[in-house]
Amino acid sequence: MKKVVFTLLLTIFALYGRGQESQTGYNFLRLPVSAHAAALGGDNITIIDDDPSLGFSNPALAASVSDMTIGVNYMNYMSGVNVGSASFNKVVNDKLTWAVGAEYINYGSMKEVDENGVQTGTFSANDIAVSGTLTYLLLKNVVGGITPKFIYSALGSYNSMAIGVDLGLNWYEPDHDWSVSLVAKNLGGQLKAYDDKYEKMPIDVQAGVSKRLGSSPLRLSLTLVDLTHYNYRFANHIDLGLDVLLSDNIWIGGGYNFRRVDEMKIEGDDGDESSHMAGLSLGFGINLDRFKLSLAYGKYHVSSGSLLLNFAYTL
């Protein structure tokens, strides 16, 4: 049993590359769900928009979503690995909003080998997180949000389970278009491990700010991530994004994630290290009264880039 589990875990850890050397579990929770957040570097927590996918980045942002909105999202993480998510938002009154959501990643079919590298069969692996979100207007312009979630992971015939929670605060000043947020993600722990070793949760404390630059169509965003990792160099905490609001309905944006650049550097045949454009991201979105569509490109694994698609519809 231990040999099989060890092989399966090595396979999954390899999928996440150098970026997950912290050996936490459930690292699919680190992947962006929102194409808008992904376009702005991948970790944005401050964009105020009628976009249900932003609630996965910061539960407080679910308060900005229209009543009875359904969101469906898809990412081709890498070859053979697909990520999907969905959400539903309901506005109760001027202060209270709730939402439900789910995230799913399927790693496809993989070879099962023994300790000598001899193939003994195949297995599949997948992770899922089911969540509920509650937001409340705490003070003027200040919204708080909480997202408890149940997480399940399957590796062949083995599985693990965990409970987590995201906490978020957002202050938004619409007259001057200031947005400031603080988020703590994936607080909690495992209920059941694959074997006798319990894994840590991928806890991430983030702080961010977004500001529209005067009367221009430019909006600048800065997010500080992994604030509990004191050993990181300062640049690796920084996620920068800039979007251009072409109209009330159309945006284009780009971002740069310094941590991702550092994590995905690989050595070439000439001995030089290169991140192969990791860290850069681009995207655009169309927001109509009832229909929203967003698309973003980014690189979250050393082997390939990823496309992230969001679709939302207000009933």
C-alpha positions as CSV (number, residue, x, y, z in Angstrom):
1,M,0.0,0.0,0.0
2,K,2.7,2.5,1.0
3,K,4.6,1.9,-2.3
4,V,1.5,2.6,-4.4
5,V,0.6,5.7,-2.4
6,F,4.1,7.0,-2.6
7,T,4.1,6.6,-6.4
8,L,0.7,8.3,-6.7
9,L,1.7,11.2,-4.6
10,L,5.0,11.7,-6.5
11,T,2.9,11.9,-9.7
12,I,0.6,14.5,-8.3
13,F,3.4,16.6,-6.8
14,A,5.2,16.5,-10.2
15,L,2.1,18.1,-11.9
16,Y,2.5,21.2,-9.8
17,G,6.2,21.6,-10.5
18,R,8.6,23.7,-8.5
19,G,5.9,26.1,-7.5
20,Q,4.5,23.7,-4.8
21,E,7.7,22.8,-3.0
22,S,6.0,23.7,0.3
23,Q,4.4,20.1,0.1
24,T,1.0,21.3,1.0
25,G,-2.1,19.3,0.0
26,Y,-5.0,20.4,-2.3
27,N,-2.9,22.8,-4.3
28,F,-5.5,23.0,-7.0
29,L,-7.1,25.6,-4.7
30,R,-4.2,27.9,-5.6
31,L,-5.3,28.0,-9.3
32,P,-7.3,31.1,-10.4
33,V,-11.0,30.6,-11.2
34,S,-11.7,34.1,-12.4
35,A,-10.4,35.0,-15.9
36,H,-10.3,38.7,-14.9
37,A,-8.2,37.9,-11.9
38,A,-6.0,35.6,-14.0
39,A,-5.5,38.3,-16.6
40,L,-4.2,40.6,-13.9
41,G,-1.5,38.3,-12.7
42,G,-3.6,35.5,-11.2
43,D,-4.1,36.6,-7.6
44,N,-6.3,39.7,-7.8
45,I,-8.7,40.1,-4.8
46,T,-9.9,43.7,-5.3
47,I,-11.7,44.0,-8.7
48,I,-15.3,45.2,-8.2
49,D,-17.4,43.7,-11.0
50,D,-20.6,41.8,-11.7
51,D,-18.6,38.6,-12.1
52,P,-19.5,35.5,-9.9
53,S,-16.0,34.0,-10.5
54,L,-14.4,36.8,-8.5
55,G,-16.0,35.3,-5.3
56,F,-13.5,32.4,-5.5
57,S,-10.7,34.9,-5.2
58,N,-12.2,36.9,-2.3
59,P,-15.6,35.9,-0.7
60,A,-16.4,39.5,0.0
61,L,-16.5,40.3,-3.8
62,A,-19.6,38.0,-4.2
63,A,-21.6,41.0,-2.8
64,S,-21.1,42.8,-6.2
65,V,-22.8,40.1,-8.2
66,S,-26.3,40.4,-9.5
67,D,-29.2,38.4,-8.1
68,M,-29.8,35.0,-9.5
69,T,-26.5,34.8,-11.5
70,I,-25.0,31.4,-12.6
71,G,-21.3,31.1,-13.4
72,V,-19.5,28.4,-15.3
73,N,-15.7,28.3,-15.7
74,Y,-13.1,26.1,-17.5
75,M,-9.3,25.9,-17.6
76,N,-7.1,23.6,-19.7
77,Y,-4.4,23.5,-17.0
78,M,-2.0,21.3,-19.0
79,S,-2.3,18.4,-21.4
80,G,-4.8,15.9,-20.1
81,V,-5.6,17.9,-17.0
82,N,-8.8,19.9,-17.0
83,V,-10.2,22.3,-14.4
84,G,-13.9,23.3,-14.0
85,S,-16.0,25.3,-11.6
86,A,-19.5,26.6,-11.2
87,S,-21.3,29.0,-8.9
88,F,-24.8,30.5,-8.1
89,N,-25.3,33.8,-6.4
90,K,-28.4,35.0,-4.6
91,V,-28.9,38.6,-3.3
92,V,-31.1,38.4,-0.1
93,N,-31.3,42.2,0.6
94,D,-29.1,45.3,0.5
95,K,-26.7,43.9,3.1
96,L,-26.8,40.1,2.6
97,T,-25.7,37.9,-0.3
98,W,-25.1,34.1,-0.4
99,A,-23.6,31.9,-3.0
100,V,-22.7,28.2,-3.6
101,G,-19.9,26.9,-5.7
102,A,-17.8,23.9,-6.7
103,E,-14.3,23.5,-8.1
104,Y,-13.1,20.3,-9.8
105,I,-9.8,19.1,-11.4
106,N,-9.3,15.9,-13.3
107,Y,-5.8,14.7,-13.8
108,G,-6.7,12.1,-16.4
109,S,-5.5,8.6,-16.6
110,M,-1.9,7.9,-15.3
111,K,0.3,4.9,-15.1
112,E,0.6,3.0,-11.9
113,V,4.1,1.6,-11.3
114,D,5.9,-0.3,-8.5
115,E,9.1,0.6,-6.8
116,N,11.1,-0.8,-9.7
117,G,9.3,1.4,-12.3
118,V,7.4,-1.6,-13.8
119,Q,3.9,-0.6,-14.8
120,T,1.2,-2.5,-12.9
121,G,-1.9,-0.7,-14.3
122,T,-3.4,2.7,-14.6
123,F,-5.3,5.0,-12.3
124,S,-7.2,8.2,-12.3
125,A,-7.0,11.1,-9.9
126,N,-9.2,14.1,-9.2
127,D,-9.9,16.8,-6.6
128,I,-13.1,18.6,-5.7
129,A,-14.1,21.4,-3.4
130,V,-17.7,22.3,-2.6
131,S,-18.4,25.6,-0.9
132,G,-20.9,28.1,0.4
133,T,-20.4,31.8,0.6
134,L,-22.0,34.5,2.8
135,T,-21.3,38.2,2.5
136,Y,-22.6,41.0,4.7
137,L,-22.3,44.8,4.6
138,L,-20.5,45.4,7.9
139,L,-20.1,49.2,7.6
140,K,-20.5,51.8,4.9
141,N,-18.4,50.6,1.9
142,V,-17.1,47.6,3.9
143,V,-18.2,44.1,3.1
144,G,-17.1,40.9,4.9
145,G,-17.3,37.4,3.4
146,I,-16.8,33.9,4.5
147,T,-16.6,30.7,2.4
148,P,-16.5,27.3,4.2
149,K,-15.7,24.4,2.0
150,F,-15.4,20.6,2.0
151,I,-12.5,19.2,0.0
152,Y,-12.2,15.7,-1.4
153,S,-9.2,14.2,-3.2
154,A,-9.1,10.8,-4.9
155,L,-5.9,9.0,-6.1
156,G,-6.7,5.7,-7.5
157,S,-8.5,3.7,-4.8
158,Y,-7.2,6.1,-2.0
159,N,-8.8,9.3,-0.9
160,S,-8.4,12.2,1.6
161,M,-10.8,14.8,2.9
162,A,-10.4,18.2,4.5
163,I,-12.4,21.2,5.7
164,G,-11.3,24.7,4.8
165,V,-12.5,28.3,5.0
166,D,-11.8,31.5,3.2
167,L,-12.2,34.9,5.0
168,G,-12.4,38.2,3.1
169,L,-12.8,41.9,3.7
170,N,-13.3,44.6,1.0
171,W,-13.5,48.4,1.3
172,Y,-14.8,50.1,-1.9
173,E,-15.0,53.8,-2.4
174,P,-17.0,54.3,-5.6
175,D,-16.6,58.1,-6.0
176,H,-12.8,57.7,-6.5
177,D,-12.8,54.1,-7.4
178,W,-10.6,52.8,-4.6
179,S,-10.8,49.1,-3.6
180,V,-8.8,47.6,-0.8
181,S,-9.0,43.9,0.3
182,L,-7.6,41.5,2.9
183,V,-8.1,37.8,2.4
184,A,-7.1,34.6,4.3
185,K,-7.5,31.5,2.2
186,N,-7.7,27.8,2.9
187,L,-7.7,27.9,6.7
188,G,-8.4,24.5,8.1
189,G,-7.1,21.0,8.1
190,Q,-7.4,17.4,6.9
191,L,-10.1,15.1,8.3
192,K,-8.7,12.0,6.5
193,A,-5.2,11.5,5.0
194,Y,-4.1,9.1,2.3
195,D,-2.0,7.3,4.8
196,D,-0.7,8.1,8.3
197,K,0.8,11.4,7.2
198,Y,-1.5,14.4,7.3
199,E,-0.7,17.2,4.8
200,K,-0.8,21.0,5.5
201,M,-3.4,23.2,3.9
202,P,-2.3,25.7,1.2
203,I,-2.9,28.7,3.4
204,D,-2.5,32.0,1.7
205,V,-2.9,35.5,3.3
206,Q,-3.2,38.3,0.8
207,A,-3.7,42.0,0.8
208,G,-4.5,44.1,-2.3
209,V,-5.6,47.5,-3.7
210,S,-7.1,48.6,-7.0
211,K,-7.4,52.2,-8.2
212,R,-8.7,53.8,-11.4
213,L,-6.2,56.4,-12.5
214,G,-8.2,59.6,-12.6
215,S,-10.6,59.9,-15.4
216,S,-8.6,57.6,-17.6
217,P,-9.8,54.1,-18.6
218,L,-6.8,52.6,-16.7
219,R,-7.1,50.7,-13.5
220,L,-4.0,49.6,-11.6
221,S,-4.0,46.7,-9.2
222,L,-1.4,45.5,-6.7
223,T,-1.8,42.3,-4.7
224,L,0.6,41.0,-2.0
225,V,0.4,37.2,-1.7
226,D,1.8,34.5,0.6
227,L,2.3,37.0,3.4
228,T,2.8,34.2,5.9
229,H,5.9,33.0,4.0
230,Y,8.5,35.3,5.6
231,N,11.4,33.6,3.8
232,Y,10.3,34.8,0.4
233,R,12.1,37.6,-1.2
234,F,9.8,40.7,-1.3
235,A,9.3,40.6,-5.1
236,N,7.9,37.1,-4.9
237,H,4.9,38.5,-2.9
238,I,4.0,40.9,-5.7
239,D,1.2,40.5,-8.3
240,L,0.7,43.5,-10.6
241,G,-2.2,44.0,-12.9
242,L,-3.5,46.7,-15.3
243,D,-6.8,46.7,-17.0
244,V,-8.2,49.1,-19.6
245,L,-11.9,49.8,-19.3
246,L,-12.7,50.4,-22.9
247,S,-16.4,51.0,-22.0
248,D,-18.8,50.0,-19.3
249,N,-19.1,46.6,-21.0
250,I,-15.6,45.8,-22.3
251,W,-12.2,45.4,-20.6
252,I,-8.7,44.2,-21.6
253,G,-6.0,43.5,-19.1
254,G,-2.5,42.2,-18.4
255,G,-0.5,41.3,-15.4
256,Y,2.8,40.1,-14.0
257,N,3.3,37.6,-11.2
258,F,6.9,37.7,-9.8
259,R,6.6,34.5,-7.7
260,R,5.5,32.5,-10.7
261,V,8.5,33.7,-12.7
262,D,10.8,32.6,-9.9
263,E,9.1,29.2,-9.4
264,M,9.0,28.2,-13.0
265,K,12.6,28.9,-14.0
266,I,14.2,25.8,-15.6
267,E,17.7,25.3,-16.8
268,G,18.2,25.0,-20.6
269,D,20.8,23.0,-22.5
270,D,23.1,26.0,-22.4
271,G,23.0,26.2,-18.6
272,D,21.0,29.4,-18.5
273,E,17.7,29.6,-16.5
274,S,14.5,30.8,-18.2
275,S,10.9,31.0,-17.0
276,H,9.7,30.9,-20.7
277,M,7.2,33.8,-20.3
278,A,5.8,32.5,-17.0
279,G,4.4,35.3,-14.9
280,L,2.9,37.2,-17.8
281,S,-0.9,37.0,-18.3
282,L,-3.4,38.6,-20.7
283,G,-7.2,38.7,-21.0
284,F,-10.4,40.4,-22.0
285,G,-14.0,40.4,-21.0
286,I,-17.5,41.5,-22.2
287,N,-20.1,42.3,-19.6
288,L,-23.6,42.8,-20.8
289,D,-26.8,43.2,-18.7
290,R,-27.4,39.5,-18.3
291,F,-24.5,37.9,-20.1
292,K,-20.8,37.9,-19.3
293,L,-17.9,36.3,-21.0
294,S,-14.2,36.5,-20.1
295,L,-11.0,34.8,-21.4
296,A,-7.5,34.8,-20.0
297,Y,-4.1,33.3,-20.8
298,G,-1.5,32.5,-18.2
299,K,1.1,29.9,-17.3
300,Y,0.7,27.9,-14.2
301,H,2.9,24.9,-15.0
302,V,6.3,24.6,-16.6
303,S,5.1,22.4,-19.4
304,S,2.5,24.6,-21.0
305,G,0.3,27.7,-20.9
306,S,-3.4,27.7,-19.9
307,L,-6.6,29.2,-21.2
308,L,-9.2,30.2,-18.7
309,L,-12.8,30.8,-19.8
310,N,-15.6,32.3,-17.7
311,F,-19.3,32.4,-18.7
312,A,-22.0,34.0,-16.5
313,Y,-25.7,34.5,-17.0
314,T,-28.2,36.4,-14.8
315,L,-31.6,34.7,-14.7
